[in-house]
């Protein structure tokens, strides 16, 4: 008989606990806690997807694409990319990379996609720096800095962009 009483007590305690949890979940505090837990879960899921997808700037293996991304990031650092800046970037790629206009336009479009979310050009430079250092010799790095200087002059705030190019030139010397 005492086993039956113990079992009945256990079931009663579990029922009371479940009922209390149900009441808390229906209250305003419980709803807030559930929303916070859902927000944390969404954040963790988003981070997991970003980790799976990777950063497209870090995955660049062609120095020309990296250079184009750097020029676009610099050009759009003061505002959106203007037609003048696009023309200067395309001309620089055509001249320095010795590619035709179609390939230069394709490189520009790809670079615009790569840096679509970039707000800080120096962060972009740090992400593509390993590709530049691995693929380019000292003369090619100097040419890249010169190209960046031409793009900086085409911008609406050339002084600030020249300062960014100067810091870039310093980081590429290593």
TORPA-4810 file (N, C-alpha, C, O; in nm, 3 decimals):
<nodes>
NODE_1_0.080_-0.118_0.000_0.000_0.000_0.000_0.086_0.127_0.000_0.053_0.225_-0.067_X
NODE_2_0.198_0.123_0.076_0.284_0.241_0.082_0.350_0.270_-0.054_0.384_0.385_-0.082_X
NODE_3_0.368_0.168_-0.138_0.422_0.188_-0.271_0.322_0.266_-0.357_0.361_0.354_-0.433_X
NODE_4_0.197_0.232_-0.344_0.092_0.301_-0.418_0.082_0.447_-0.373_0.062_0.536_-0.456_X
NODE_5_0.096_0.473_-0.243_0.092_0.610_-0.191_0.213_0.688_-0.242_0.200_0.806_-0.277_X
NODE_6_0.329_0.628_-0.245_0.449_0.693_-0.297_0.437_0.726_-0.444_0.478_0.833_-0.489_X
NODE_7_0.381_0.632_-0.521_0.360_0.654_-0.663_0.260_0.767_-0.688_0.279_0.850_-0.776_X
NODE_8_0.152_0.769_-0.607_0.052_0.875_-0.618_0.112_1.011_-0.582_0.079_1.111_-0.645_X
NODE_9_0.198_1.014_-0.482_0.266_1.138_-0.443_0.358_1.186_-0.555_0.361_1.305_-0.587_X
NODE_10_0.433_1.094_-0.615_0.524_1.128_-0.725_0.447_1.187_-0.843_0.488_1.289_-0.899_X
NODE_11_0.337_1.124_-0.882_0.256_1.172_-0.992_0.198_1.309_-0.960_0.191_1.395_-1.047_X
NODE_12_0.156_1.330_-0.835_0.100_1.459_-0.794_0.207_1.569_-0.802_0.179_1.677_-0.853_X
NODE_13_0.326_1.541_-0.754_0.435_1.640_-0.759_0.469_1.675_-0.904_0.484_1.793_-0.937_X
NODE_14_0.481_1.578_-0.989_0.511_1.601_-1.131_0.399_1.683_-1.195_0.426_1.775_-1.272_X
NODE_15_0.273_1.651_-1.164_0.160_1.725_-1.219_0.162_1.870_-1.175_0.135_1.959_-1.255_X
NODE_16_0.193_1.896_-1.049_0.200_2.033_-0.999_0.313_2.109_-1.069_0.294_2.224_-1.108_X
NODE_17_0.427_2.046_-1.086_0.540_2.111_-1.155_0.504_2.144_-1.300_0.532_2.254_-1.346_X
NODE_18_0.444_2.051_-1.370_0.405_2.074_-1.509_0.302_2.187_-1.516_0.310_2.273_-1.604_X
NODE_19_0.204_2.187_-1.424_0.103_2.292_-1.422_0.166_2.429_-1.395_0.127_2.527_-1.458_X
NODE_20_0.261_2.436_-1.303_0.329_2.563_-1.274_0.410_2.612_-1.395_0.410_2.731_-1.425_X
NODE_21_0.474_2.523_-1.463_0.550_2.561_-1.583_0.455_2.613_-1.690_0.485_2.710_-1.759_X
NODE_22_0.339_2.548_-1.703_0.239_2.594_-1.799_0.191_2.734_-1.763_0.179_2.819_-1.852_X
NODE_23_0.164_2.761_-1.636_0.118_2.894_-1.594_0.224_3.000_-1.621_0.193_3.111_-1.666_X
NODE_24_0.349_2.967_-1.594_0.458_3.063_-1.618_0.471_3.090_-1.767_0.493_3.204_-1.808_X
NODE_25_0.457_2.986_-1.850_0.472_3.006_-1.995_0.360_3.093_-2.051_0.379_3.157_-2.155_X
NODE_26_0.244_3.096_-1.986_0.132_3.177_-2.033_0.138_3.321_-1.983_0.066_3.406_-2.034_X
NODE_27_0.222_3.350_-1.884_0.232_3.486_-1.831_0.321_3.572_-1.920_0.389_3.521_-2.009_X
NODE_28_0.320_3.702_-1.895_0.403_3.795_-1.972_0.551_3.767_-1.954_0.627_3.776_-2.051_X
NODE_29_0.593_3.732_-1.836_0.734_3.701_-1.809_0.775_3.576_-1.887_0.883_3.569_-1.945_X
NODE_30_0.686_3.477_-1.886_0.715_3.354_-1.958_0.726_3.376_-2.108_0.813_3.319_-2.174_X
NODE_31_0.637_3.461_-2.162_0.642_3.492_-2.305_0.772_3.564_-2.340_0.834_3.536_-2.443_X
NODE_32_0.814_3.656_-2.253_0.941_3.727_-2.276_1.059_3.631_-2.275_1.150_3.643_-2.357_X
NODE_33_1.057_3.537_-2.181_1.165_3.439_-2.174_1.166_3.351_-2.299_1.272_3.317_-2.352_X
NODE_34_1.046_3.313_-2.345_1.039_3.230_-2.465_1.088_3.307_-2.588_1.157_3.250_-2.673_X
NODE_35_1.052_3.435_-2.598_1.098_3.517_-2.709_1.249_3.532_-2.708_1.315_3.525_-2.812_X
NODE_36_1.305_3.552_-2.587_1.451_3.565_-2.575_1.520_3.435_-2.616_1.621_3.438_-2.686_X
NODE_37_1.465_3.324_-2.573_1.523_3.194_-2.611_1.515_3.174_-2.761_1.609_3.124_-2.822_X
NODE_38_1.401_3.213_-2.821_1.387_3.201_-2.966_1.485_3.290_-3.040_1.541_3.250_-3.143_X
NODE_39_1.508_3.412_-2.988_1.605_3.503_-3.049_1.746_3.447_-3.043_1.822_3.458_-3.140_X
NODE_40_1.781_3.388_-2.931_1.914_3.327_-2.917_1.928_3.210_-3.014_2.032_3.193_-3.078_X
NODE_41_1.822_3.131_-3.025_1.826_3.018_-3.116_1.843_3.064_-3.261_1.920_3.005_-3.337_X
NODE_42_1.772_3.170_-3.300_1.784_3.223_-3.436_1.925_3.276_-3.461_1.982_3.254_-3.568_X
NODE_43_1.981_3.345_-3.362_2.116_3.400_-3.376_2.218_3.287_-3.395_2.306_3.295_-3.480_X
NODE_44_2.205_3.181_-3.314_2.299_3.069_-3.326_2.284_2.999_-3.461_2.383_2.957_-3.520_X
NODE_45_2.161_2.986_-3.509_2.139_2.923_-3.639_2.199_3.007_-3.751_2.260_2.954_-3.844_X
NODE_46_2.182_3.141_-3.742_2.238_3.232_-3.843_2.391_3.223_-3.845_2.452_3.219_-3.952_X
NODE_47_2.451_3.221_-3.726_2.598_3.211_-3.719_2.647_3.079_-3.778_2.751_3.076_-3.844_X
NODE_48_2.573_2.971_-3.754_2.612_2.842_-3.809_2.609_2.845_-3.962_2.698_2.789_-4.026_X
NODE_49_2.508_2.908_-4.020_2.500_2.919_-4.166_2.612_3.005_-4.220_2.671_2.973_-4.323_X
NODE_50_2.641_3.116_-4.152_2.750_3.202_-4.199_2.882_3.128_-4.195_2.967_3.146_-4.282_X
NODE_51_2.900_3.046_-4.093_3.025_2.970_-4.082_3.034_2.867_-4.195_3.141_2.845_-4.252_X
NODE_52_2.921_2.804_-4.228_2.920_2.707_-4.338_2.949_2.775_-4.471_3.025_2.723_-4.553_X
NODE_53_2.887_2.890_-4.493_2.904_2.959_-4.620_3.041_3.022_-4.635_3.095_3.027_-4.746_X
NODE_54_3.098_3.069_-4.526_3.229_3.133_-4.531_3.218_3.277_-4.578_3.109_3.326_-4.607_X
NODE_55_3.331_3.344_-4.584_3.336_3.483_-4.628_3.390_3.484_-4.770_3.503_3.439_-4.792_X
NODE_56_3.313_3.535_-4.866_3.360_3.530_-5.005_3.490_3.608_-5.027_3.566_3.574_-5.117_X
NODE_57_3.515_3.710_-4.946_3.640_3.786_-4.964_3.761_3.702_-4.925_3.868_3.714_-4.986_X
NODE_58_3.746_3.618_-4.826_3.858_3.533_-4.784_3.881_3.416_-4.879_3.988_3.354_-4.877_X
NODE_59_3.782_3.386_-4.961_3.792_3.272_-5.053_3.847_3.310_-5.190_3.854_3.225_-5.279_X
NODE_60_3.885_3.436_-5.210_3.937_3.480_-5.340_4.075_3.418_-5.361_4.160_3.421_-5.273_X
NODE_61_4.095_3.361_-5.480_4.225_3.304_-5.510_4.293_3.369_-5.630_4.406_3.334_-5.665_X
NODE_62_4.225_3.464_-5.694_4.280_3.534_-5.810_4.316_3.677_-5.767_4.231_3.749_-5.715_X
NODE_63_4.441_3.716_-5.788_4.487_3.848_-5.746_4.412_3.960_-5.819_4.392_4.068_-5.763_X
NODE_64_4.371_3.935_-5.943_4.297_4.038_-6.018_4.161_4.063_-5.953_4.117_4.178_-5.944_X
NODE_65_4.094_3.958_-5.910_3.965_3.973_-5.843_3.985_4.044_-5.709_3.905_4.130_-5.671_X
NODE_66_4.091_4.008_-5.638_4.120_4.073_-5.510_4.147_4.222_-5.530_4.099_4.306_-5.454_X
NODE_67_4.224_4.255_-5.632_4.255_4.395_-5.660_4.128_4.471_-5.699_4.108_4.585_-5.656_X
NODE_68_4.044_4.410_-5.780_3.919_4.475_-5.820_3.829_4.499_-5.698_3.767_4.604_-5.685_X
NODE_69_3.823_4.400_-5.609_3.742_4.416_-5.487_3.797_4.528_-5.400_3.721_4.604_-5.341_X
NODE_70_3.929_4.539_-5.393_3.990_4.645_-5.313_3.958_4.782_-5.372_3.928_4.876_-5.299_X
NODE_71_3.964_4.793_-5.504_3.936_4.922_-5.568_3.789_4.961_-5.549_3.758_5.078_-5.522_X
NODE_72_3.698_4.866_-5.563_3.556_4.896_-5.545_3.528_4.932_-5.399_3.452_5.026_-5.372_X
NODE_73_3.588_4.859_-5.304_3.567_4.890_-5.162_3.617_5.031_-5.131_3.552_5.104_-5.056_X
NODE_74_3.731_5.069_-5.187_3.783_5.204_-5.167_3.691_5.307_-5.230_3.661_5.410_-5.168_X
NODE_75_3.645_5.282_-5.351_3.561_5.379_-5.422_3.427_5.400_-5.353_3.375_5.512_-5.352_X
NODE_76_3.371_5.296_-5.295_3.240_5.311_-5.232_3.252_5.346_-5.084_3.150_5.348_-5.014_X
NODE_77_3.372_5.372_-5.035_3.388_5.406_-4.893_3.333_5.544_-4.860_3.290_5.567_-4.747_X
NODE_78_3.333_5.637_-4.956_3.282_5.772_-4.930_3.134_5.784_-4.964_3.066_5.869_-4.909_X
NODE_79_3.085_5.703_-5.051_2.943_5.699_-5.088_2.925_5.579_-5.180_3.011_5.491_-5.184_X
NODE_80_2.817_5.577_-5.252_2.801_5.468_-5.347_2.895_5.487_-5.465_2.947_5.596_-5.488_X
NODE_81_2.916_5.381_-5.537_3.008_5.382_-5.651_2.951_5.470_-5.763_2.842_5.443_-5.814_X
NODE_82_3.025_5.573_-5.801_2.977_5.664_-5.906_3.019_5.610_-6.043_3.103_5.521_-6.054_X
NODE_83_2.959_5.667_-6.146_2.993_5.626_-6.282_3.138_5.660_-6.314_3.208_5.584_-6.382_X
NODE_84_3.183_5.774_-6.264_3.322_5.815_-6.286_3.418_5.714_-6.223_3.517_5.674_-6.285_X
NODE_85_3.388_5.672_-6.100_3.473_5.575_-6.033_3.470_5.441_-6.105_3.573_5.375_-6.118_X
NODE_86_3.353_5.401_-6.153_3.344_5.277_-6.230_3.431_5.284_-6.355_3.502_5.189_-6.388_X
NODE_87_3.426_5.398_-6.424_3.505_5.415_-6.546_3.655_5.410_-6.514_3.733_5.350_-6.588_X
NODE_88_3.695_5.473_-6.403_3.836_5.473_-6.365_3.882_5.332_-6.329_3.990_5.289_-6.369_X
NODE_89_3.799_5.260_-6.254_3.835_5.123_-6.216_3.846_5.034_-6.339_3.941_4.957_-6.353_X
NODE_90_3.750_5.045_-6.429_3.753_4.965_-6.552_3.875_4.999_-6.636_3.941_4.910_-6.690_X
NODE_91_3.906_5.128_-6.646_4.024_5.168_-6.723_4.152_5.116_-6.660_4.242_5.070_-6.730_X
NODE_92_4.162_5.121_-6.528_4.280_5.070_-6.459_4.296_4.920_-6.482_4.407_4.872_-6.507_X
NODE_93_4.185_4.846_-6.474_4.194_4.702_-6.496_4.232_4.670_-6.640_4.313_4.581_-6.665_X
NODE_94_4.174_4.743_-6.734_4.206_4.721_-6.874_4.354_4.747_-6.901_4.420_4.671_-6.972_X
NODE_95_4.404_4.856_-6.846_4.543_4.894_-6.869_4.642_4.806_-6.793_4.738_4.755_-6.852_X
NODE_96_4.619_4.788_-6.664_4.718_4.717_-6.581_4.709_4.565_-6.592_4.811_4.497_-6.594_X
NODE_97_4.585_4.512_-6.601_4.570_4.367_-6.610_4.580_4.319_-6.754_4.589_4.198_-6.779_X
NODE_98_4.577_4.413_-6.848_4.580_4.383_-6.991_4.468_4.286_-7.029_4.491_4.180_-7.088_X
NODE_99_4.345_4.327_-6.993_4.226_4.249_-7.028_4.137_4.335_-7.118_4.153_4.457_-7.123_X
NODE_100_4.044_4.271_-7.187_3.953_4.347_-7.272_3.841_4.407_-7.186_3.828_4.378_-7.067_X
NODE_101_3.761_4.491_-7.250_3.655_4.562_-7.178_3.551_4.467_-7.119_3.498_4.493_-7.010_X
NODE_102_3.522_4.360_-7.188_3.423_4.264_-7.137_3.469_4.199_-7.007_3.393_4.189_-6.911_X
NODE_103_3.594_4.154_-7.005_3.646_4.091_-6.885_3.659_4.193_-6.772_3.634_4.160_-6.656_X
NODE_104_3.697_4.315_-6.806_3.706_4.420_-6.703_3.568_4.448_-6.643_3.556_4.467_-6.522_X
NODE_105_3.465_4.451_-6.727_3.329_4.473_-6.677_3.283_4.356_-6.590_3.214_4.375_-6.490_X
NODE_106_3.323_4.236_-6.629_3.289_4.118_-6.551_3.360_4.120_-6.415_3.300_4.089_-6.312_X
NODE_107_3.488_4.156_-6.415_3.562_4.169_-6.289_3.500_4.275_-6.199_3.490_4.256_-6.078_X
NODE_108_3.458_4.385_-6.258_3.395_4.492_-6.181_3.263_4.444_-6.119_3.236_4.471_-6.002_X
NODE_109_3.183_4.375_-6.197_3.055_4.324_-6.146_3.077_4.225_-6.032_3.007_4.229_-5.931_X
NODE_110_3.175_4.136_-6.049_3.206_4.039_-5.944_3.258_4.109_-5.819_3.222_4.072_-5.707_X
NODE_111_3.342_4.209_-5.837_3.396_4.284_-5.723_3.285_4.358_-5.649_3.284_4.364_-5.526_X
NODE_112_3.192_4.415_-5.724_3.079_4.483_-5.659_2.998_4.386_-5.575_2.954_4.421_-5.466_X
NODE_113_2.979_4.265_-5.625_2.906_4.165_-5.548_2.985_4.125_-5.423_2.927_4.109_-5.316_X
NODE_114_3.116_4.110_-5.437_3.198_4.068_-5.323_3.195_4.170_-5.209_3.195_4.131_-5.092_X
NODE_115_3.193_4.298_-5.242_3.200_4.401_-5.138_3.067_4.470_-5.116_3.062_4.583_-5.067_X
NODE_116_2.959_4.403_-5.150_2.827_4.464_-5.137_2.793_4.501_-4.993_2.719_4.597_-4.971_X
NODE_117_2.846_4.430_-4.895_2.816_4.458_-4.754_2.932_4.524_-4.681_2.925_4.545_-4.560_X
NODE_118_3.037_4.557_-4.751_3.156_4.615_-4.688_3.134_4.764_-4.664_3.099_4.838_-4.756_X
NODE_119_3.155_4.806_-4.539_3.147_4.948_-4.507_3.284_5.006_-4.478_3.305_5.126_-4.491_X
NODE_120_3.377_4.921_-4.439_3.512_4.965_-4.407_3.610_4.905_-4.507_3.633_4.784_-4.505_X
NODE_121_3.668_4.986_-4.596_3.757_4.929_-4.698_3.881_4.863_-4.638_3.933_4.768_-4.695_X
NODE_122_3.927_4.913_-4.524_4.048_4.853_-4.465_4.021_4.712_-4.417_4.111_4.628_-4.419_X
NODE_123_3.899_4.683_-4.373_3.862_4.547_-4.335_3.866_4.457_-4.458_3.910_4.342_-4.450_X
NODE_124_3.819_4.508_-4.570_3.825_4.434_-4.696_3.971_4.406_-4.734_4.005_4.295_-4.775_X
NODE_125_4.056_4.506_-4.718_4.198_4.491_-4.753_4.261_4.381_-4.669_4.340_4.302_-4.720_X
NODE_126_4.228_4.376_-4.540_4.285_4.273_-4.453_4.242_4.133_-4.496_4.318_4.038_-4.484_X
NODE_127_4.120_4.121_-4.545_4.070_3.989_-4.585_4.135_3.939_-4.713_4.158_3.819_-4.728_X
NODE_128_4.167_4.030_-4.806_4.226_3.987_-4.934_4.378_3.998_-4.934_4.443_3.955_-5.029_X
NODE_129_4.434_4.055_-4.830_4.579_4.075_-4.821_4.659_3.946_-4.841_4.758_3.947_-4.914_X
NODE_130_4.620_3.833_-4.779_4.698_3.710_-4.801_4.706_3.670_-4.948_4.811_3.625_-4.994_X
NODE_131_4.598_3.687_-5.022_4.598_3.654_-5.165_4.695_3.744_-5.240_4.770_3.698_-5.325_X
NODE_132_4.692_3.873_-5.208_4.781_3.969_-5.275_4.927_3.937_-5.242_5.011_3.935_-5.332_X
NODE_133_4.956_3.912_-5.115_5.095_3.884_-5.076_5.145_3.754_-5.138_5.262_3.744_-5.173_X
NODE_134_5.058_3.656_-5.150_5.099_3.527_-5.205_5.114_3.533_-5.356_5.206_3.472_-5.412_X
NODE_135_5.027_3.606_-5.424_5.024_3.604_-5.571_5.107_3.713_-5.637_5.147_3.698_-5.753_X
NODE_136_5.134_3.822_-5.566_5.198_3.938_-5.629_5.337_3.962_-5.574_5.363_3.947_-5.454_X
NODE_137_5.425_4.000_-5.664_5.559_4.039_-5.624_5.561_4.186_-5.582_5.458_4.253_-5.585_X
NODE_138_5.678_4.236_-5.543_5.688_4.376_-5.499_5.644_4.477_-5.604_5.578_4.576_-5.570_X
NODE_139_5.678_4.455_-5.729_5.639_4.549_-5.834_5.488_4.548_-5.856_5.426_4.653_-5.875_X
NODE_140_5.429_4.430_-5.855_5.284_4.420_-5.874_5.209_4.485_-5.757_5.105_4.547_-5.776_X
NODE_141_5.263_4.471_-5.635_5.202_4.537_-5.519_5.210_4.689_-5.532_5.117_4.761_-5.497_X
NODE_142_5.324_4.736_-5.584_5.339_4.880_-5.606_5.238_4.928_-5.711_5.178_5.034_-5.697_X
NODE_143_5.221_4.847_-5.817_5.122_4.881_-5.920_4.981_4.886_-5.860_4.901_4.972_-5.895_X
NODE_144_4.952_4.793_-5.769_4.821_4.792_-5.704_4.800_4.920_-5.622_4.692_4.980_-5.626_X
NODE_145_4.903_4.960_-5.549_4.893_5.084_-5.470_4.874_5.204_-5.563_4.797_5.295_-5.532_X
NODE_146_4.943_5.204_-5.678_4.926_5.312_-5.776_4.783_5.313_-5.830_4.723_5.419_-5.845_X
NODE_147_4.729_5.195_-5.860_4.591_5.186_-5.909_4.494_5.240_-5.804_4.400_5.312_-5.836_X
NODE_148_4.518_5.203_-5.680_4.432_5.250_-5.570_4.441_5.402_-5.557_4.341_5.468_-5.528_X
NODE_149_4.559_5.456_-5.580_4.575_5.601_-5.574_4.495_5.671_-5.682_4.437_5.777_-5.657_X
NODE_150_4.492_5.613_-5.802_4.413_5.672_-5.911_4.264_5.666_-5.877_4.191_5.761_-5.903_X
NODE_151_4.221_5.555_-5.820_4.081_5.542_-5.781_4.047_5.642_-5.670_3.938_5.700_-5.669_X
NODE_152_4.140_5.663_-5.577_4.117_5.759_-5.469_4.098_5.900_-5.524_4.016_5.976_-5.473_X
NODE_153_4.174_5.935_-5.625_4.161_6.068_-5.684_4.027_6.088_-5.752_3.979_6.201_-5.765_X
NODE_154_3.965_5.980_-5.797_3.836_5.991_-5.866_3.719_6.003_-5.768_3.608_6.036_-5.809_X
NODE_155_3.744_5.977_-5.641_3.636_5.979_-5.541_3.595_6.119_-5.501_3.658_6.217_-5.538_X
NODE_156_3.487_6.126_-5.422_3.437_6.255_-5.377_3.513_6.308_-5.256_3.505_6.427_-5.225_X
NODE_157_3.589_6.221_-5.187_3.671_6.263_-5.073_3.812_6.207_-5.091_3.851_6.114_-5.021_X
NODE_158_3.888_6.264_-5.186_4.019_6.206_-5.219_4.118_6.209_-5.103_4.204_6.121_-5.093_X
NODE_159_4.108_6.309_-5.018_4.204_6.319_-4.906_4.191_6.199_-4.812_4.291_6.138_-4.775_X
NODE_160_4.068_6.166_-4.773_4.047_6.052_-4.683_4.086_5.921_-4.752_4.142_5.831_-4.690_X
NODE_161_4.055_5.912_-4.881_4.089_5.789_-4.953_4.239_5.776_-4.974_4.292_5.665_-4.974_X
NODE_162_4.308_5.888_-4.992_4.455_5.882_-5.002_4.516_5.831_-4.873_4.615_5.758_-4.875_X
NODE_163_4.458_5.870_-4.759_4.507_5.822_-4.630_4.488_5.671_-4.617_4.575_5.601_-4.564_X
NODE_164_4.375_5.622_-4.666_4.351_5.477_-4.665_4.451_5.405_-4.754_4.504_5.301_-4.716_X
NODE_165_4.478_5.461_-4.872_4.574_5.401_-4.964_4.714_5.402_-4.903_4.791_5.307_-4.921_X
NODE_166_4.747_5.507_-4.832_4.878_5.515_-4.766_4.894_5.404_-4.662_5.000_5.342_-4.653_X
NODE_167_4.789_5.380_-4.584_4.794_5.271_-4.485_4.802_5.136_-4.555_4.870_5.045_-4.508_X
NODE_168_4.734_5.123_-4.668_4.741_4.999_-4.744_4.882_4.975_-4.795_4.933_4.863_-4.787_X
NODE_169_4.944_5.080_-4.848_5.080_5.067_-4.900_5.176_5.020_-4.790_5.267_4.941_-4.815_X
NODE_170_5.154_5.069_-4.671_5.239_5.029_-4.558_5.219_4.881_-4.525_5.316_4.810_-4.497_X
NODE_171_5.094_4.833_-4.526_5.068_4.691_-4.492_5.114_4.596_-4.601_5.144_4.481_-4.571_X
NODE_172_5.120_4.642_-4.725_5.161_4.553_-4.834_5.314_4.540_-4.846_5.363_4.456_-4.921_X
NODE_173_5.387_4.621_-4.773_5.533_4.613_-4.783_5.588_4.494_-4.708_5.703_4.455_-4.731_X
NODE_174_5.509_4.435_-4.620_5.560_4.320_-4.542_5.549_4.191_-4.617_5.587_4.086_-4.565_X
</nodes>
